[in-house]
Amino acid sequence: MTLDWLYLIILFGAIQGVFLTVALVTKRRNRTANKLLAAAMLVFSVGMASTVYHAAGLEQRFPHFFGWAYPLPFLYGPLVYLYARAAADRDYRLTRRDTFHFVPFLVVVLLGIPIYLMSGADKIAWYRSLVAGDIPLWIRIADPLKYVSGMAYIWATIAFLRRHRENVKKSYSSTERVNLRWLLWLGGSATAIWLMAIGIALAESTGWVRISRGDDFVALAIALFIYGIGYMGLRQPEVFRFETAEYPIAVAKPVQAPSVMAVASVTAAPAENSEPAYERSGLSDAEARRLKEQLLALMDAERPWKNSELTLADLAERLSTTPHKLSEVLNTGIGETFYDFVNGYRVREVQRRIAAGDGRTLKILSLALDAGFASKSTFNQVFKKHTSQTPSDFRQTVGA
């Protein structure tokens, strides 16, 4: 048996995937996420090993391995999606509802049982008929559906991660240590692989062009994909929802015009407490105003925003309130997320120091770090969002 360089890379990728599976299973932090990633690694590895199995022509010698990898593409999407969910929340646990993600895979397995139970000779004969073009109806249906499943789950994963990134800003003032940017990269890479596979399948099915060894290059891309997600999954710090945000962020109810009956009712019997409470929290307008005043006074006097790792819980503890109530005040009373609120103070501090001439003796990045920013990229992004200018443009504008 001889294999060219491409199949050797795929084979080593499969072996690497098995080693990464073991490493992830034994890793203690964020157990659910690691188990899901380990399952994905193993599934990808078996799929790549199957590519080498067919390339080496081992169907004749080991017919009982034939077909075992066929249902696996229906696991790729669900495992990556559930892994992203678990990586975003260390308290995430699989539920019975999550088992529905694996129904297509189980259906394909059940349809393939008659083939799996064949004798070796019958499997070889069935494989030859398959190569000759005698393809069963259920395979003709399952083949395009695996692409639909893969793309649907990839888009669902990216959409979830984008929502999660925004939710993180409700509790953290710096997201460098708690973002899933690398998982967005994972989703983007997986999208590229699925698009490659779909493009090759469409090109060949329509007869538009015959792509030599197209499936092999898809397998090679998966091998590189395994190296990337295995490495990042092992080295990535644990990422989870903010623990002490014990309730959802409240949203104020929209103000509606009162009906005639409501006006009559209020006129006849005025309410005992005329101050409406915030939805689901019992936080009255008076308490919200007091908390807002205390918050603004604290931010000016103690300047907690200079701590790059300041969180919603830290600020709530200083104000002797809960993260939930503080979030309500920020969202309904100030109209900003925690992330934007805190970073606004940091931006204004950098602006003040640049205008005062500190930019002549210190680099702007030093000013940003002193103000509480954790990285240059975040500082540049936030500064432009708040001022519609880059830091350099602002310095030129004030002539400092």
Protein Blocks (a to p, Z undefined) as FASTA:
>chain_A
ZZdfklmmmmmmmmmmmmmmmmmmmpmghkllmmmmmmmmmmmmmmmmmmmmmmnopmmm
mmmlgoklmmmmmmmmmmmmmmmmmmmomkbccdfklmmmmmmmmmmmmmmmmmmmpcfk
lmmmmmmmmmnopacfklmmmmmmmmmmmmmmmmmmmmmmmmmmmmmmmmpcbfklmcck
lmmmmmmmmmmmmmmmmmmmmmmmnomaccehklmmmmmmmmmmmmmmmmmmmmpccddd
dfklmbccddddddddddfklmmmmmmmccfblcdcdehklpafklmmmmmmmmmmmmmm
nommlpmkbcfklmmmmnopafklmmmmmmmmnopafklmmmmmmmmmmmmmmmnopmmm
pcfklmmmmnopabfklmmmmmmmmnopafklmmmmnoZZ
